[in-house]
Amino acid sequence: GAVVSQHPSRVICKSGTSVKIECRSLDFQATTMFWYRQFPKQSLMLMATSNEGSKATYEQGVEKDKFLINHASLTLSTLTVTSAHPEDSSFYICSARDEGTGEKLFFGSGTQLSVL
Amino acid sequence: GENVEQHPSTLSVQEGDSAVIKCTYSDSASNYFPWYKQELGKGPQLIIDIRSNVGEKKDQRIAVTLNKTAKHFSLHITETQPEDSAVYFCAAILTGGGNKLTFGTGTQLKVEL
C-alpha cells in the first residue's frame, strides 16, 4: 500500500513551547490529509482536515489557533501544537487518501507528544 | 452523521483458533468499509476493505463480510497467530464529497499461546 511518513515519532517538550509534526505522502500525491488524536485505549478522534492550498477544516471543539495546520504541497502537511500544555499530551496521527486508489486511507506511524 | 458500533471491546483466543469482530453502522448510504490493525505505539494499518457492492472479500487468513440489509460487517481472522495480537478498528464512510471516515471503538485482540 501507499506510504505515509510521520515525524517525529516521539517528542517531549516543556510547557509553553510549540511542537511541529510533519506528515508526508511518499509515493503519491494527497490533496487532502487528516489529523487525528488518540488517547490511550480509545479510538481515533478526527481533529481537522488539511486541504492543499487552502485553510484546514477543524472539527467542532478543536481550537484552530492551538493546532495550526499547513498543507503547502501535495505531499506535506504539518501540525503545530502551539503553546503546548500537559493536557495536550497525546498520540497524534496523520493520514492521507491515495486518490489514485479511490477511497483508501493510509496512516502515518503517529507521534507521541509528552508535555512536561 | 454516521455512527459505528464495534464488538467485542476485548477478545482473547487460543493460537490457531478463529477470531471474529463485528461492527454495525447507522448510515445506509455508507459504501466503503475498511479495517485497520493498530499495534502499540504505531499508526493504524489498513488490512482489508470492502465496498458495498460486494458481500465478502478474503485475503489469506483475513476475510470481511458485509450485510447491507442489516448494516453489519465483520472481520474474520482464521488460524490466529501471536502476531495478530493488536487493536482492530472498523470504519465506514460514504465516499465522495467531504465525507469523513467514522471509526468504531476498537477491539483489543489477544492471541494466547
Contacts between the chains, C-beta under 8 A, distances in Angstrom:
chain1	res1	chain2	res2	distance
A	1	B	46	6.0
A	4	B	43	7.7
A	6	B	43	6.9
A	34	B	100	7.6
A	34	B	101	7.9
A	41	B	106	7.9
A	41	B	108	7.8
A	42	B	105	7.8
A	42	B	106	7.5
A	43	B	89	6.5
A	43	B	103	4.9
A	43	B	104	6.8
A	43	B	105	5.1
A	43	B	106	5.3
A	44	B	44	7.2
A	44	B	89	7.2
A	44	B	103	5.3
A	46	B	100	5.9
A	46	B	101	7.8
A	49	B	98	7.5
A	49	B	100	7.1
A	57	B	98	7.7
A	91	B	41	7.9
A	93	B	43	5.0
A	93	B	44	7.3
A	95	B	43	7.9
A	102	B	95	7.0
A	103	B	32	4.7
A	103	B	49	7.9
A	103	B	93	6.8
A	103	B	95	4.4
A	104	B	34	7.3
A	104	B	46	6.4
A	104	B	49	6.8
A	105	B	34	6.9
A	105	B	46	7.1
A	105	B	101	5.9
A	106	B	46	6.3
A	107	B	36	7.4
A	107	B	43	3.9
A	107	B	44	4.7
A	107	B	45	7.1
A	107	B	46	7.7
A	108	B	43	5.1
A	109	B	42	5.6
A	109	B	43	4.7
A	110	B	41	7.1
A	110	B	42	6.2
A	110	B	43	4.4
A	112	B	41	6.9
